[in-house]
Amino acid sequence: MGTLGFFPVSKEISDARSLVLPTEGTYDERPSKRITLGLRVLNQSRNVIVLGTGVSKADIVKKVFLDEDSELPVSKISLEKGRLVWLLDKDAARCLPYKFLSQSSYWSP
């Protein structure tokens, strides 16, 4: 099990070859440095779980599911085999239409 921690403006998201990458950005108005799994690891995974909580994630969730924004880091995940699961709370899913949410308890962009 590992964690992906790209910042939205990360240049590292373009690196499809590395297993592990350093990344840095700003989190809560403070500089932050992290080590993250690379897309190579994620795209070869059996299961990837995306956790989205809070109102601050609502616009991002909308962009991924409805606008199909391919520039967001999470949009770069393309599993070769396996399952991409989204776990969202009400606040993070607030911009998604009810009809979309009521179709299934499991959905992916």
Phi, psi and omega in degrees: 000141179213179183230137173263131182223054177285145169273151184306331181258017183296131173286336184297338183298339179282345184278101182266002184256329186284146177277318181226142184223146168278146176215150177216153181187202180243132178229125184051044178063022176235144174297143181219136175242137182221165167245134185228155171290147177273167179298330179302316179294313182298315184289346176257005182282154175284320181221136173233128179247126177255121180256124178232119179228145173093157181300327183295343180264351185301316181293322179295315179300316178300315180299320181289311187279319187259321183267350182050048180289108184276359179272343180287141181308317182296335179287347180278350180284122181219090186294135176289316175216157177114191189226133175258118184245133177253128173245112184236141171272175183301321182294318180290330182266006188297337180269356179274139180293146182303319180303321179296315182288326185280350181294328184194157175274353178232124178212156176217154182290000000 
